[in-house]
Amino acid sequence: MDPPGFEPGLEGPQPPVLSRLDYGSYIWASFTGLVRLVLLTLLFGFFVEELEGKLVGVNVEKLLSRLMELEIKANDCLQEDQIFSHGDGMIRIRKEGERFFLTHKGQLNTKGVLKSRDETEFEITQPEEAIKFLKLLEVDTSKPLTRKKKLFRFEIEGATGELVFIDKLPPTLELEGSEKQIKKACKKLALDFNKLQPISWSDVQPI
């Protein structure tokens, strides 16, 4: 009886015949952790270039009053984040209500008063398993940065606004969208676009 993978007429040892599943597993194992993450997010995630600016220490009373004048409804929610450093970017597991999201953010770049970075996000149902999976991708999950936020989210002129409250940090307005959308949102909210800052939460000074 011929050994598995042997074809008559061919001399010398021949590799075993691999099933499609075995071959796929072999190819997957040859990728580095970062390449695997990129492939997963391309297949299952939602990829955008995030463009946003923050207004730190916003006047909450005036902002809420303006939203009421414009008859814009803001929906409140709680977010709990676990953030892991990864290369020039970061990976985040977020709980919002009863839902969980896994997000990869690339290197931060500034564009005037706004910042931009590539962002890929998809919903998950088992955050504990996601952490185990990140370990397999060689992500250091031993000391995550944790953060809790209460926010009020609204839509205005095509941009997304979030009034964010984090313990020991000043109330902050985040505006996300295209530069044109953010400028129009600032105008409608009677805010100075040029006072936005291209910063991350780690750059916001405690009060």
N, C-alpha and C positions, 0 to 999 in steps of 0.2 A: 504494500500500500504506500502511495506517495505521501510525503509529509505535507502538512497544510501550507498552502502558498506556492507549492511546486508546480511548475508548468512544464510539461514534456517539451523537449527540444531546446530548453535553455540550460546552459551549464553553470555550475557554481551555486553557492548558497543564495537563496532568495528570501526577501523579507516576508514575514507573515502577512496574510491578508487581514486588513483592518476594516472593521465595520465603519459606517459613517459616524456612528457615535464615538467609537474609539479614536478615529481620525480627528474628529472635532475636539475631543478632550486633549489630544496631543498638541494640536495647534493652540488651543486655549492656554495650556500649561507653558507654552513657549513665550507668551506675552508677559511683559513686566506688569506690576500692579497698576501703574499709571495708565498704561495702554489699555488694560482691561477696563478700568474705570471709564475711560473715554469711549470705548466701544459700547459699554452698557448704556451710557447716557445718550449716545447717538441713536441707539436702538430703541430705548424705552423712555428717554427723558424729553424735557422741553427746553430747548436751547434758545437763549436770548442774549443780547448784549445789554447789560444793565447800565442805564444812564440816570444818575440821580444827584440831588444836592440836599444838604441839610441846613435848616435854620435853627440854630441852637438858642435856647432861651426865648422861644416864641411867646408872645402874649396870648395865653390860652383864651382868656375872656373875649378878646377882640376877634380872635380867629373863629371861635364858636358862634359869636354873634354874626359875623360875616357869612358863615355857612347857613345860618338860619335865614338871613336876608335873601340869600340866593336859593333858598329852599333845597339845599343839598343835604341829603341824609348821610350821616356817618355811622357805620356799623362798628361796634366795639368787640374786641376779642382779647384773649390772653395768649401769649406765646412763651414757650419754654425752649431754649436752645442749648444744644451741646455742640461746641465748635472745636474742630481739630485742625491743627496746622498741617499743610501738605504742600511742599515745594514753595512756589511763589504765591500760592493761593490758600484756600481753606475748604474744608468739608464740614457741612452742618447737618445735624439731625434736629428737626424742629417739630414740636408738638403744638398744634393750634386747635383748640377745642378737643375733639376726639380723633382728629386726623394727624398723621405724621408725614413728614416730607424729608427726603434726602436731597441735599443741594451741594453742588461743587461750584466754587467761584474761583476764577482765574486771577491773574495779576491785576492789581489796581492801577489804573491810569487816570490822569487828570485832564480835564478839558475846560479850562477857565475855572468857573465856580462850580463845575460839575465833575463827577467822577464816573468812570466807566470801567466795567470788567465783564468778561464773559461769564455767564451763569447758566447752569444746567440743573434742572430740578424735576423730580418725579415723586409721586406719592408712594408710601410704603405702609405695610400693615404690621410689621414685626420689627420694631426698632432695636430690640435686643439682638436679633439675628443679623440686622444690618451692621451693628458694631462688630460682631464676629466676622462678618464678611469683609469689613474694612481692615481688620487685622490680617486677613489673608492677602489683602492688597498692599500690605506692608505700611499701613497708616498707623502712626502712634496714637493709640486711643487711651493711654494710661492717665493723662492729665488734661481732660477737656476743659475749655472755658465754658462756664455755664452762665446763662443770662435769662432773666424773666422780664417780659415787657407787657404792659397794658397799652393797647393802642386803639385809636379810632380811625377807621379807614374810609376814604371817600374817593369818588371819581370827579374830576373837573377838567374840562377842556381836553379830554383825551389822556390826561395824566392821572396817576394814582397818588393820592395824598395820604399820609399817615401821621397822625398826632400821637407821639410816642412818649410814654412815661416809664422810666427805669429808675429804680431806687438809687438815690444819691446823685442822680444826673439831672440837669435842667430839662424841662419839657422841650421836646424837639419836634419840628415838622420836617418830614421827609417827603420830597416830591420826586416821582419817578416817571420817566417817559422820554420822548425825544426832546431836544433842546427847545424846539419851537413850542411843543405842548407845555413844557415847564414854564417858559416865559409867559405864555397866555394864561396859565393857571395863576402865576404870581400877580399878573395884572388884574385878574378878576378878584383875587383875594386881597387886593390893595397892599401887596408886599413888594419889596425891592428885590428884584432878581439878583442883583449884584451883591446882595448880602448873604446869599447862599454860600455854603462851604463844601468843597469836595473831600469830605472826611469820612472816616469810619467811626463806629461806636467807640473803639479803643482810643480815639483822639479827642473824644468829648470829655472835658474836665469835670470832675465831681464838684458838687455844690456843698 
